[in-house]
Amino acid sequence: MNTNYRKLWILLIEKGIKNKSDLIPLAGISTNVLAKMNKGEYVSMESLHKICKALKCDIGDIVTFEEK
């Protein structure tokens, strides 16, 4: 399965966050987490939770899993 963060990038735009790197201090995630997400790689549930908490959303609002 592939991890897809397209919904997250759209949500950031909707919330007026134009630069993906602004998510780092907002959610308290590392640059490595953001780099992995940009590549569509898996990140920890803890990181996803931090993002959801910062954006006041649910995990289904930021990530989907797709068949290869």
PyMOL Python script that loads the backbone (N, CA, C, O; Angstrom):
from pymol import cmd

cmd.read_pdbstr("""\
ATOM      1  N   MET A   1       0.828  -1.193   0.000  1.00  0.00           N
ATOM      2  CA  MET A   1       0.000   0.000   0.000  1.00  0.00           C
ATOM      3  C   MET A   1       0.865   1.248   0.000  1.00  0.00           C
ATOM      4  O   MET A   1       1.937   1.283   0.606  1.00  0.00           O
ATOM      5  N   ASN A   2       0.390   2.247  -0.676  1.00  0.00           N
ATOM      6  CA  ASN A   2       1.065   3.544  -0.698  1.00  0.00           C
ATOM      7  C   ASN A   2       0.385   4.497   0.269  1.00  0.00           C
ATOM      8  O   ASN A   2      -0.837   4.485   0.419  1.00  0.00           O
ATOM      9  N   THR A   3       1.182   5.310   0.912  1.00  0.00           N
ATOM     10  CA  THR A   3       0.663   6.332   1.806  1.00  0.00           C
ATOM     11  C   THR A   3       0.544   7.628   1.021  1.00  0.00           C
ATOM     12  O   THR A   3       1.483   8.032   0.334  1.00  0.00           O
ATOM     13  N   ASN A   4      -0.605   8.279   1.121  1.00  0.00           N
ATOM     14  CA  ASN A   4      -0.838   9.495   0.359  1.00  0.00           C
ATOM     15  C   ASN A   4      -1.246  10.614   1.318  1.00  0.00           C
ATOM     16  O   ASN A   4      -2.225  10.490   2.055  1.00  0.00           O
ATOM     17  N   TYR A   5      -0.486  11.698   1.297  1.00  0.00           N
ATOM     18  CA  TYR A   5      -0.736  12.843   2.176  1.00  0.00           C
ATOM     19  C   TYR A   5      -1.367  14.014   1.422  1.00  0.00           C
ATOM     20  O   TYR A   5      -1.349  15.142   1.914  1.00  0.00           O
ATOM     21  N   ARG A   6      -1.919  13.765   0.247  1.00  0.00           N
ATOM     22  CA  ARG A   6      -2.511  14.822  -0.577  1.00  0.00           C
ATOM     23  C   ARG A   6      -3.557  15.618   0.204  1.00  0.00           C
ATOM     24  O   ARG A   6      -3.630  16.841   0.086  1.00  0.00           O
ATOM     25  N   LYS A   7      -4.360  14.920   0.997  1.00  0.00           N
ATOM     26  CA  LYS A   7      -5.398  15.611   1.784  1.00  0.00           C
ATOM     27  C   LYS A   7      -4.777  16.604   2.764  1.00  0.00           C
ATOM     28  O   LYS A   7      -5.344  17.670   3.006  1.00  0.00           O
ATOM     29  N   LEU A   8      -3.631  16.267   3.321  1.00  0.00           N
ATOM     30  CA  LEU A   8      -2.946  17.171   4.249  1.00  0.00           C
ATOM     31  C   LEU A   8      -2.515  18.439   3.528  1.00  0.00           C
ATOM     32  O   LEU A   8      -2.715  19.543   4.034  1.00  0.00           O
ATOM     33  N   TRP A   9      -1.924  18.284   2.343  1.00  0.00           N
ATOM     34  CA  TRP A   9      -1.435  19.460   1.619  1.00  0.00           C
ATOM     35  C   TRP A   9      -2.602  20.375   1.244  1.00  0.00           C
ATOM     36  O   TRP A   9      -2.477  21.598   1.287  1.00  0.00           O
ATOM     37  N   ILE A  10      -3.723  19.782   0.879  1.00  0.00           N
ATOM     38  CA  ILE A  10      -4.920  20.576   0.556  1.00  0.00           C
ATOM     39  C   ILE A  10      -5.447  21.285   1.803  1.00  0.00           C
ATOM     40  O   ILE A  10      -5.827  22.454   1.747  1.00  0.00           O
ATOM     41  N   LEU A  11      -5.466  20.561   2.934  1.00  0.00           N
ATOM     42  CA  LEU A  11      -5.944  21.138   4.188  1.00  0.00           C
ATOM     43  C   LEU A  11      -5.078  22.324   4.612  1.00  0.00           C
ATOM     44  O   LEU A  11      -5.593  23.327   5.106  1.00  0.00           O
ATOM     45  N   LEU A  12      -3.771  22.208   4.420  1.00  0.00           N
ATOM     46  CA  LEU A  12      -2.879  23.317   4.765  1.00  0.00           C
ATOM     47  C   LEU A  12      -3.238  24.566   3.968  1.00  0.00           C
ATOM     48  O   LEU A  12      -3.289  25.668   4.516  1.00  0.00           O
ATOM     49  N   ILE A  13      -3.485  24.390   2.678  1.00  0.00           N
ATOM     50  CA  ILE A  13      -3.857  25.522   1.826  1.00  0.00           C
ATOM     51  C   ILE A  13      -5.179  26.124   2.295  1.00  0.00           C
ATOM     52  O   ILE A  13      -5.323  27.344   2.368  1.00  0.00           O
ATOM     53  N   GLU A  14      -6.140  25.262   2.612  1.00  0.00           N
ATOM     54  CA  GLU A  14      -7.444  25.742   3.080  1.00  0.00           C
ATOM     55  C   GLU A  14      -7.333  26.531   4.374  1.00  0.00           C
ATOM     56  O   GLU A  14      -8.121  27.443   4.620  1.00  0.00           O
ATOM     57  N   LYS A  15      -6.355  26.182   5.200  1.00  0.00           N
ATOM     58  CA  LYS A  15      -6.167  26.876   6.477  1.00  0.00           C
ATOM     59  C   LYS A  15      -5.226  28.069   6.351  1.00  0.00           C
ATOM     60  O   LYS A  15      -4.875  28.697   7.350  1.00  0.00           O
ATOM     61  N   GLY A  16      -4.819  28.380   5.121  1.00  0.00           N
ATOM     62  CA  GLY A  16      -3.969  29.546   4.889  1.00  0.00           C
ATOM     63  C   GLY A  16      -2.502  29.310   5.159  1.00  0.00           C
ATOM     64  O   GLY A  16      -1.738  30.268   5.280  1.00  0.00           O
ATOM     65  N   ILE A  17      -2.092  28.068   5.258  1.00  0.00           N
ATOM     66  CA  ILE A  17      -0.683  27.727   5.478  1.00  0.00           C
ATOM     67  C   ILE A  17      -0.100  27.419   4.106  1.00  0.00           C
ATOM     68  O   ILE A  17      -0.324  26.343   3.552  1.00  0.00           O
ATOM     69  N   LYS A  18       0.649  28.371   3.563  1.00  0.00           N
ATOM     70  CA  LYS A  18       1.105  28.256   2.179  1.00  0.00           C
ATOM     71  C   LYS A  18       2.395  27.469   2.019  1.00  0.00           C
ATOM     72  O   LYS A  18       2.678  26.953   0.938  1.00  0.00           O
ATOM     73  N   ASN A  19       3.174  27.373   3.080  1.00  0.00           N
ATOM     74  CA  ASN A  19       4.454  26.681   3.002  1.00  0.00           C
ATOM     75  C   ASN A  19       4.394  25.424   3.877  1.00  0.00           C
ATOM     76  O   ASN A  19       4.091  25.512   5.067  1.00  0.00           O
ATOM     77  N   LYS A  20       4.676  24.283   3.304  1.00  0.00           N
ATOM     78  CA  LYS A  20       4.627  23.021   4.056  1.00  0.00           C
ATOM     79  C   LYS A  20       5.527  23.059   5.289  1.00  0.00           C
ATOM     80  O   LYS A  20       5.195  22.481   6.324  1.00  0.00           O
ATOM     81  N   SER A  21       6.666  23.741   5.175  1.00  0.00           N
ATOM     82  CA  SER A  21       7.610  23.776   6.302  1.00  0.00           C
ATOM     83  C   SER A  21       7.054  24.535   7.503  1.00  0.00           C
ATOM     84  O   SER A  21       7.583  24.401   8.607  1.00  0.00           O
ATOM     85  N   ASP A  22       6.009  25.323   7.317  1.00  0.00           N
ATOM     86  CA  ASP A  22       5.369  26.001   8.448  1.00  0.00           C
ATOM     87  C   ASP A  22       4.714  24.997   9.395  1.00  0.00           C
ATOM     88  O   ASP A  22       4.415  25.318  10.545  1.00  0.00           O
ATOM     89  N   LEU A  23       4.498  23.783   8.899  1.00  0.00           N
ATOM     90  CA  LEU A  23       3.894  22.736   9.721  1.00  0.00           C
ATOM     91  C   LEU A  23       4.856  22.253  10.809  1.00  0.00           C
ATOM     92  O   LEU A  23       4.413  21.758  11.845  1.00  0.00           O
ATOM     93  N   ILE A  24       6.150  22.390  10.591  1.00  0.00           N
ATOM     94  CA  ILE A  24       7.155  21.891  11.540  1.00  0.00           C
ATOM     95  C   ILE A  24       6.985  22.530  12.925  1.00  0.00           C
ATOM     96  O   ILE A  24       6.794  21.799  13.897  1.00  0.00           O
ATOM     97  N   PRO A  25       7.047  23.860  13.054  1.00  0.00           N
ATOM     98  CA  PRO A  25       6.867  24.444  14.392  1.00  0.00           C
ATOM     99  C   PRO A  25       5.415  24.381  14.881  1.00  0.00           C
ATOM    100  O   PRO A  25       5.155  24.273  16.079  1.00  0.00           O
ATOM    101  N   LEU A  26       4.479  24.450  13.937  1.00  0.00           N
ATOM    102  CA  LEU A  26       3.068  24.425  14.299  1.00  0.00           C
ATOM    103  C   LEU A  26       2.681  23.113  14.990  1.00  0.00           C
ATOM    104  O   LEU A  26       1.972  23.117  15.996  1.00  0.00           O
ATOM    105  N   ALA A  27       3.152  22.000  14.438  1.00  0.00           N
ATOM    106  CA  ALA A  27       2.786  20.688  14.970  1.00  0.00           C
ATOM    107  C   ALA A  27       3.870  20.082  15.855  1.00  0.00           C
ATOM    108  O   ALA A  27       3.634  19.079  16.529  1.00  0.00           O
ATOM    109  N   GLY A  28       5.036  20.674  15.858  1.00  0.00           N
ATOM    110  CA  GLY A  28       6.127  20.130  16.668  1.00  0.00           C
ATOM    111  C   GLY A  28       6.707  18.850  16.081  1.00  0.00           C
ATOM    112  O   GLY A  28       7.099  17.941  16.814  1.00  0.00           O
ATOM    113  N   ILE A  29       6.757  18.787  14.755  1.00  0.00           N
ATOM    114  CA  ILE A  29       7.348  17.622  14.093  1.00  0.00           C
ATOM    115  C   ILE A  29       8.740  17.994  13.588  1.00  0.00           C
ATOM    116  O   ILE A  29       9.094  19.172  13.536  1.00  0.00           O
ATOM    117  N   SER A  30       9.514  16.998  13.222  1.00  0.00           N
ATOM    118  CA  SER A  30      10.866  17.251  12.735  1.00  0.00           C
ATOM    119  C   SER A  30      10.879  17.449  11.227  1.00  0.00           C
ATOM    120  O   SER A  30       9.913  17.134  10.531  1.00  0.00           O
ATOM    121  N   THR A  31      11.986  17.972  10.742  1.00  0.00           N
ATOM    122  CA  THR A  31      12.155  18.123   9.297  1.00  0.00           C
ATOM    123  C   THR A  31      12.172  16.762   8.616  1.00  0.00           C
ATOM    124  O   THR A  31      11.742  16.633   7.469  1.00  0.00           O
ATOM    125  N   ASN A  32      12.669  15.744   9.319  1.00  0.00           N
ATOM    126  CA  ASN A  32      12.705  14.389   8.756  1.00  0.00           C
ATOM    127  C   ASN A  32      11.297  13.853   8.523  1.00  0.00           C
ATOM    128  O   ASN A  32      11.044  13.189   7.518  1.00  0.00           O
ATOM    129  N   VAL A  33      10.391  14.133   9.435  1.00  0.00           N
ATOM    130  CA  VAL A  33       9.000  13.692   9.286  1.00  0.00           C
ATOM    131  C   VAL A  33       8.397  14.345   8.052  1.00  0.00           C
ATOM    132  O   VAL A  33       7.752  13.673   7.248  1.00  0.00           O
ATOM    133  N   LEU A  34       8.599  15.643   7.896  1.00  0.00           N
ATOM    134  CA  LEU A  34       8.056  16.345   6.738  1.00  0.00           C
ATOM    135  C   LEU A  34       8.670  15.813   5.441  1.00  0.00           C
ATOM    136  O   LEU A  34       7.972  15.667   4.438  1.00  0.00           O
ATOM    137  N   ALA A  35       9.954  15.529   5.461  1.00  0.00           N
ATOM    138  CA  ALA A  35      10.621  14.988   4.272  1.00  0.00           C
ATOM    139  C   ALA A  35      10.030  13.630   3.895  1.00  0.00           C
ATOM    140  O   ALA A  35       9.802  13.355   2.717  1.00  0.00           O
ATOM    141  N   LYS A  36       9.782  12.785   4.892  1.00  0.00           N
ATOM    142  CA  LYS A  36       9.177  11.478   4.628  1.00  0.00           C
ATOM    143  C   LYS A  36       7.777  11.636   4.041  1.00  0.00           C
ATOM    144  O   LYS A  36       7.395  10.915   3.120  1.00  0.00           O
ATOM    145  N   MET A  37       7.026  12.577   4.577  1.00  0.00           N
ATOM    146  CA  MET A  37       5.668  12.804   4.086  1.00  0.00           C
ATOM    147  C   MET A  37       5.693  13.307   2.643  1.00  0.00           C
ATOM    148  O   MET A  37       4.843  12.928   1.837  1.00  0.00           O
ATOM    149  N   ASN A  38       6.653  14.151   2.322  1.00  0.00           N
ATOM    150  CA  ASN A  38       6.783  14.649   0.949  1.00  0.00           C
ATOM    151  C   ASN A  38       7.072  13.515  -0.032  1.00  0.00           C
ATOM    152  O   ASN A  38       6.713  13.593  -1.207  1.00  0.00           O
ATOM    153  N   LYS A  39       7.726  12.457   0.463  1.00  0.00           N
ATOM    154  CA  LYS A  39       8.052  11.297  -0.370  1.00  0.00           C
ATOM    155  C   LYS A  39       6.957  10.231  -0.335  1.00  0.00           C
ATOM    156  O   LYS A  39       7.052   9.214  -1.022  1.00  0.00           O
ATOM    157  N   GLY A  40       5.915  10.470   0.471  1.00  0.00           N
ATOM    158  CA  GLY A  40       4.845   9.486   0.582  1.00  0.00           C
ATOM    159  C   GLY A  40       5.218   8.280   1.418  1.00  0.00           C
ATOM    160  O   GLY A  40       4.657   7.199   1.238  1.00  0.00           O
ATOM    161  N   GLU A  41       6.156   8.453   2.329  1.00  0.00           N
ATOM    162  CA  GLU A  41       6.606   7.366   3.188  1.00  0.00           C
ATOM    163  C   GLU A  41       5.808   7.353   4.495  1.00  0.00           C
ATOM    164  O   GLU A  41       5.140   8.324   4.848  1.00  0.00           O
ATOM    165  N   TYR A  42       5.899   6.233   5.192  1.00  0.00           N
ATOM    166  CA  TYR A  42       5.232   6.101   6.480  1.00  0.00           C
ATOM    167  C   TYR A  42       5.897   7.002   7.513  1.00  0.00           C
ATOM    168  O   TYR A  42       7.115   7.176   7.504  1.00  0.00           O
ATOM    169  N   VAL A  43       5.090   7.573   8.403  1.00  0.00           N
ATOM    170  CA  VAL A  43       5.584   8.301   9.567  1.00  0.00           C
ATOM    171  C   VAL A  43       4.879   7.730  10.797  1.00  0.00           C
ATOM    172  O   VAL A  43       3.886   7.013  10.672  1.00  0.00           O
ATOM    173  N   SER A  44       5.385   8.044  11.959  1.00  0.00           N
ATOM    174  CA  SER A  44       4.822   7.474  13.177  1.00  0.00           C
ATOM    175  C   SER A  44       3.423   7.998  13.461  1.00  0.00           C
ATOM    176  O   SER A  44       3.043   9.090  13.039  1.00  0.00           O
ATOM    177  N   MET A  45       2.681   7.191  14.182  1.00  0.00           N
ATOM    178  CA  MET A  45       1.344   7.601  14.596  1.00  0.00           C
ATOM    179  C   MET A  45       1.448   8.818  15.513  1.00  0.00           C
ATOM    180  O   MET A  45       0.557   9.668  15.510  1.00  0.00           O
ATOM    181  N   GLU A  46       2.498   8.909  16.280  1.00  0.00           N
ATOM    182  CA  GLU A  46       2.704  10.068  17.159  1.00  0.00           C
ATOM    183  C   GLU A  46       2.802  11.359  16.333  1.00  0.00           C
ATOM    184  O   GLU A  46       2.231  12.384  16.704  1.00  0.00           O
ATOM    185  N   SER A  47       3.522  11.299  15.228  1.00  0.00           N
ATOM    186  CA  SER A  47       3.659  12.477  14.363  1.00  0.00           C
ATOM    187  C   SER A  47       2.320  12.846  13.745  1.00  0.00           C
ATOM    188  O   SER A  47       1.964  14.023  13.688  1.00  0.00           O
ATOM    189  N   LEU A  48       1.577  11.849  13.282  1.00  0.00           N
ATOM    190  CA  LEU A  48       0.258  12.107  12.703  1.00  0.00           C
ATOM    191  C   LEU A  48      -0.680  12.708  13.747  1.00  0.00           C
ATOM    192  O   LEU A  48      -1.478  13.592  13.437  1.00  0.00           O
ATOM    193  N   HIS A  49      -0.579  12.228  14.978  1.00  0.00           N
ATOM    194  CA  HIS A  49      -1.407  12.755  16.059  1.00  0.00           C
ATOM    195  C   HIS A  49      -1.080  14.226  16.325  1.00  0.00           C
ATOM    196  O   HIS A  49      -1.984  15.038  16.522  1.00  0.00           O
ATOM    197  N   LYS A  50       0.201  14.566  16.331  1.00  0.00           N
ATOM    198  CA  LYS A  50       0.611  15.957  16.548  1.00  0.00           C
ATOM    199  C   LYS A  50       0.045  16.872  15.461  1.00  0.00           C
ATOM    200  O   LYS A  50      -0.417  17.978  15.738  1.00  0.00           O
ATOM    201  N   ILE A  51       0.092  16.387  14.226  1.00  0.00           N
ATOM    202  CA  ILE A  51      -0.426  17.182  13.108  1.00  0.00           C
ATOM    203  C   ILE A  51      -1.930  17.371  13.250  1.00  0.00           C
ATOM    204  O   ILE A  51      -2.446  18.477  13.083  1.00  0.00           O
ATOM    205  N   CYS A  52      -2.627  16.286  13.558  1.00  0.00           N
ATOM    206  CA  CYS A  52      -4.086  16.370  13.733  1.00  0.00           C
ATOM    207  C   CYS A  52      -4.454  17.322  14.862  1.00  0.00           C
ATOM    208  O   CYS A  52      -5.402  18.099  14.743  1.00  0.00           O
ATOM    209  N   LYS A  53      -3.711  17.262  15.945  1.00  0.00           N
ATOM    210  CA  LYS A  53      -3.985  18.138  17.085  1.00  0.00           C
ATOM    211  C   LYS A  53      -3.760  19.606  16.698  1.00  0.00           C
ATOM    212  O   LYS A  53      -4.560  20.473  17.049  1.00  0.00           O
ATOM    213  N   ALA A  54      -2.677  19.874  15.977  1.00  0.00           N
ATOM    214  CA  ALA A  54      -2.362  21.243  15.581  1.00  0.00           C
ATOM    215  C   ALA A  54      -3.378  21.797  14.591  1.00  0.00           C
ATOM    216  O   ALA A  54      -3.712  22.981  14.634  1.00  0.00           O
ATOM    217  N   LEU A  55      -3.868  20.943  13.701  1.00  0.00           N
ATOM    218  CA  LEU A  55      -4.805  21.391  12.666  1.00  0.00           C
ATOM    219  C   LEU A  55      -6.265  21.178  13.055  1.00  0.00           C
ATOM    220  O   LEU A  55      -7.178  21.536  12.311  1.00  0.00           O
ATOM    221  N   LYS A  56      -6.472  20.583  14.246  1.00  0.00           N
ATOM    222  CA  LYS A  56      -7.828  20.301  14.741  1.00  0.00           C
ATOM    223  C   LYS A  56      -8.624  19.486  13.716  1.00  0.00           C
ATOM    224  O   LYS A  56      -9.699  19.881  13.265  1.00  0.00           O
ATOM    225  N   CYS A  57      -8.049  18.338  13.374  1.00  0.00           N
ATOM    226  CA  CYS A  57      -8.685  17.465  12.388  1.00  0.00           C
ATOM    227  C   CYS A  57      -8.507  16.011  12.801  1.00  0.00           C
ATOM    228  O   CYS A  57      -7.907  15.721  13.836  1.00  0.00           O
ATOM    229  N   ASP A  58      -9.025  15.110  11.997  1.00  0.00           N
ATOM    230  CA  ASP A  58      -8.932  13.676  12.232  1.00  0.00           C
ATOM    231  C   ASP A  58      -7.907  13.091  11.267  1.00  0.00           C
ATOM    232  O   ASP A  58      -7.601  13.703  10.243  1.00  0.00           O
ATOM    233  N   ILE A  59      -7.384  11.934  11.577  1.00  0.00           N
ATOM    234  CA  ILE A  59      -6.352  11.316  10.744  1.00  0.00           C
ATOM    235  C   ILE A  59      -6.836  11.085   9.308  1.00  0.00           C
ATOM    236  O   ILE A  59      -6.052  11.187   8.365  1.00  0.00           O
ATOM    237  N   GLY A  60      -8.108  10.778   9.145  1.00  0.00           N
ATOM    238  CA  GLY A  60      -8.663  10.575   7.814  1.00  0.00           C
ATOM    239  C   GLY A  60      -8.712  11.846   6.990  1.00  0.00           C
ATOM    240  O   GLY A  60      -8.909  11.801   5.776  1.00  0.00           O
ATOM    241  N   ASP A  61      -8.532  12.985   7.655  1.00  0.00           N
ATOM    242  CA  ASP A  61      -8.514  14.267   6.958  1.00  0.00           C
ATOM    243  C   ASP A  61      -7.145  14.584   6.364  1.00  0.00           C
ATOM    244  O   ASP A  61      -7.012  15.513   5.567  1.00  0.00           O
ATOM    245  N   ILE A  62      -6.114  13.802   6.757  1.00  0.00           N
ATOM    246  CA  ILE A  62      -4.760  14.134   6.297  1.00  0.00           C
ATOM    247  C   ILE A  62      -4.040  13.011   5.558  1.00  0.00           C
ATOM    248  O   ILE A  62      -3.064  13.272   4.855  1.00  0.00           O
ATOM    249  N   VAL A  63      -4.494  11.776   5.699  1.00  0.00           N
ATOM    250  CA  VAL A  63      -3.767  10.673   5.064  1.00  0.00           C
ATOM    251  C   VAL A  63      -4.738   9.625   4.536  1.00  0.00           C
ATOM    252  O   VAL A  63      -5.774   9.346   5.140  1.00  0.00           O
ATOM    253  N   THR A  64      -4.371   9.050   3.389  1.00  0.00           N
ATOM    254  CA  THR A  64      -5.109   7.914   2.833  1.00  0.00           C
ATOM    255  C   THR A  64      -4.103   6.850   2.446  1.00  0.00           C
ATOM    256  O   THR A  64      -2.922   7.131   2.245  1.00  0.00           O
ATOM    257  N   PHE A  65      -4.591   5.626   2.346  1.00  0.00           N
ATOM    258  CA  PHE A  65      -3.760   4.503   1.902  1.00  0.00           C
ATOM    259  C   PHE A  65      -4.339   3.982   0.604  1.00  0.00           C
ATOM    260  O   PHE A  65      -5.543   3.748   0.493  1.00  0.00           O
ATOM    261  N   GLU A  66      -3.467   3.802  -0.378  1.00  0.00           N
ATOM    262  CA  GLU A  66      -3.908   3.382  -1.694  1.00  0.00           C
ATOM    263  C   GLU A  66      -3.219   2.094  -2.094  1.00  0.00           C
ATOM    264  O   GLU A  66      -2.055   1.871  -1.762  1.00  0.00           O
ATOM    265  N   GLU A  67      -3.938   1.255  -2.803  1.00  0.00           N
ATOM    266  CA  GLU A  67      -3.350   0.037  -3.342  1.00  0.00           C
ATOM    267  C   GLU A  67      -2.310   0.402  -4.388  1.00  0.00           C
ATOM    268  O   GLU A  67      -2.462   1.388  -5.108  1.00  0.00           O
ATOM    269  N   LYS A  68      -1.262  -0.390  -4.468  1.00  0.00           N
ATOM    270  CA  LYS A  68      -0.209  -0.135  -5.456  1.00  0.00           C
ATOM    271  C   LYS A  68      -0.690  -0.428  -6.846  1.00  0.00           C
ATOM    272  O   LYS A  68       0.064  -0.269  -7.806  1.00  0.00           O
TER     273      LYS A  68
END
""", "prot")
cmd.dss("prot")
cmd.show_as("cartoon", "prot")
cmd.util.cbc("prot")
cmd.orient("prot")
